[in-house]
Each structure stands twice: as C-alpha cells, then as structure tokens.
C-alpha cells in the first residue's frame, strides 16, 4: 500500500528534526515537544506515527538496516568485498545517518547490528575459504576480520567519509585477503 505524500513529508520532517537533535544530545534527552516544534507539527501528529523518540530511533535504524540488507541480498553471490564496497559507497552517497545512529548519542549497538547482517550473509561461505578449519577456528577468524572491518568503517564515518569509498573497500579487501592467507598458512603448518 502506497503511503500518502503528506504522511511521507511529515515523517521526513520529524526524521530531520530528530537527527538534528541527535547531533547535539543523547536520544534520552530529546523531547517530543522540541521535535514537534522543529518539524512544525503538533503532538497529536507525532504520536500518530511514533510512541516516543526511542521508537523513532528504532524506525530510522530499521530503515537504514533494510537498505543495507537489500544491498547484501543483491550482491550475496559475489565476494563480500564487492558488497562491502556497495554498502560503503551507499553510505557516502546517501549521507546516511550511520555514524550518528551508532554514536553515544544514538545507539552504540547499531554498528553491531550492521555487522550481524554481514555475519549472517557471509559467515557460512567464509568457512569454505579455510578448508581444514574447525567451525570454531573459522568463526574466530571471521569475527576478527569483521570486527576490524567494522572498526575501520566506523572510523571512516567519524572522520566524515573523506576517503573515497572505493579506496576504503579496497583497503579492507586487501587486509582481509592478507589475513586469510596468513591465517590459513598458520593452520596448515
């Protein structure tokens, strides 16, 4: 069912107001009144769409996670680096609120939710690149790599996405390949 243009506009204005507030303070300090004032809506309109600022945060996170999930699904047959590039490029192009959502003002667990999407999509295939590994060894290697990748992306976001996404994805891909080769060689020696 298609959403009415007025509803989309109202949600967009509330979202913009919320993200502007989130830049300055924690979600727990954001009030419905200030969101309504900034979005130029009344409280009844806000409550028609959201129970409180926490639900609004959750809905924004879900929208962003759905966008990442779609990119992962579209590229699932390819290499994770290609999908990673697509996701990183999408973050840069959309100027999405990823860093803000994952900040101490938002939900520090948001970055972990992004990592979980990649884990669920790629962990089963990852073990295939490490023949002879136990599941625990493959899991340890995957978690090590994904944690490092997540940290590099978080740092890139915090620094304002100055490095081109192609370069970020390429650096991460090279680090992953180097680690995998070294880890695999250490297991077979």
N, C-alpha and C positions, 0 to 999 in steps of 0.2 A: 504494500500500500504506500502510495506516494505521500510524503509529508507536505503540508500546506506551506507556501512560501513565507507566510507570516511567522509560522512556528519555527522554520529554519532560521529566519532572521533573528527572532528573539533568542533562540539558543546560541546563535553565533555571537550576539551582543553580550549575553551572560558569560559565555566562554571567554571572550576577550577581556571582560571585566575581571573575571576570576584569575586568568593568567597574569594580568597586570598586577593584581593584588598579591599573587603568589610570588612575584619577583621581589616583593618588599617584605613579606612576612609569612609566617607559617600558616598552613591551612586552618589550624585550630584558632587562629586569631582573626580569620576572615569572617565578617558578619554578613548575614543576608541583607541587612539594610544597606551596607556600602555597595554590595553587588547590584542591588536594585537601583540605587542612586546612579551608579556608574553606567549601568545598562539602560537607564531611563525606562524602567518598568516598575510596576507595583509589586508588592509582596505576594499577592494572590497569584500573579502570573508566574513568579519564581516558583512558588510551591506547587503550581500546576505541573511543573516539569521536574523539580528536584525536591527532595526532603530537606536537604541541608548542604553546606559546602563540601562535606565529605562525600556525599553521593555524587555531586557534580565532579569532584576529583576522580572518583571511580569511573564515571561515564567517559570522561575525557581519556583516562588511561585505557579503557576498553576500546575506544575508537582508534587510538594510536596502536594498540596491540593488534587489532583487527587488520590495520593497514600493513603492519609488519608480517602478520600471519599470511596475508594474501601474497605478499612478495615471496615468502618462503615457499608457499604452496606452488606458486607459478614456477619457481626455479628449483624445486625439490630434486629433479632428476639430474641437475647439474652439480657442479662442485660447490661446497659451502662457500668458498672464496667468492664465487660469482654471485651467489645470493647475498653474501655479506656486502659486496660492492653495491648491489642494488639497494639494499637497506640503507647503507651509509649514504649513498647518493640521494635516496629519497629523503633522508633526514636533512641533508643540506638543501635540497631543492624546496622542500615544503617549509623549511624553517620551523619544523615541528617543535613542540614544547618538550622534547625528550629530556634534555638536561634539567629543565625546570621541574618537570614531574618527578625526576629522580633525585632532586636536591633535598637538603634537610627541611626546606620549607614545604615540600610536597610529600612524596612517598619514597623514601630511600630504597624500599623493596621493589620499586618499579624496574630498575635495571636487572634485578634478579628474575623478574617475570619475562623480560626480553630474552635473557639467557636461557630460561626454561623452554621458550619456543624453539630456539635453535637446538637445544639438547634433545627434545622430543623428536625433532625432524631428522637430526643427523647422527645422534649417538649410535643407533643401530648400524648405520653404514660405516661409521668411524672404525669400529672393531674389525671390519673387513680389511682395512689398511694395515692392521697389525696382526697378521696371521701368527698363531702360536701363543698369543697373549691370553691370559685368563681374562674373564669378564672384569674382575677387579682391577687388573692392570690397565685394560683398555679404558675403564671408567676413570681411573686416576689420571691417565694421560689426557682424556677428553676434558675432564674438569679443570686440569691445569691449563690447557690451551684456551678453553672457553673463558675461564676466569681472567686470563691475561688479555684476551681479545676484548672482553667486556670492559676491563680497566682502561685499555688504550682508547676505546671508543668513548668512554666516559670522560677521559682527559681531553680528547678532541672536542667533545661537546662543550666542556667547561671553558676551553680556550677559544670558543667562538667559531669553531669549524673553519679555521684559517687554511689548513692544509686541504688541497683538493681531495675529494672522496676517492678518486682513482688511486692516488698515492697512499692514502690510509689503507684501503683494501689490499693494495699490492704489498705494502709493508707487512701487514698482518698475514697475508698468504705466504710470504717468504719465511716469516718467523715460524709459522705453523709447519711448513714443509721441512724446514731445518730441524725443528724439534722432533717431528715424527721420524725422520731418518735416523737421528741420533738415538732416540728412544728405542726404536726398533733394533738398531745395531747393538745397543746395550743389552737387549733381551736375548739376542741370539748368540752373543759371545760367551 
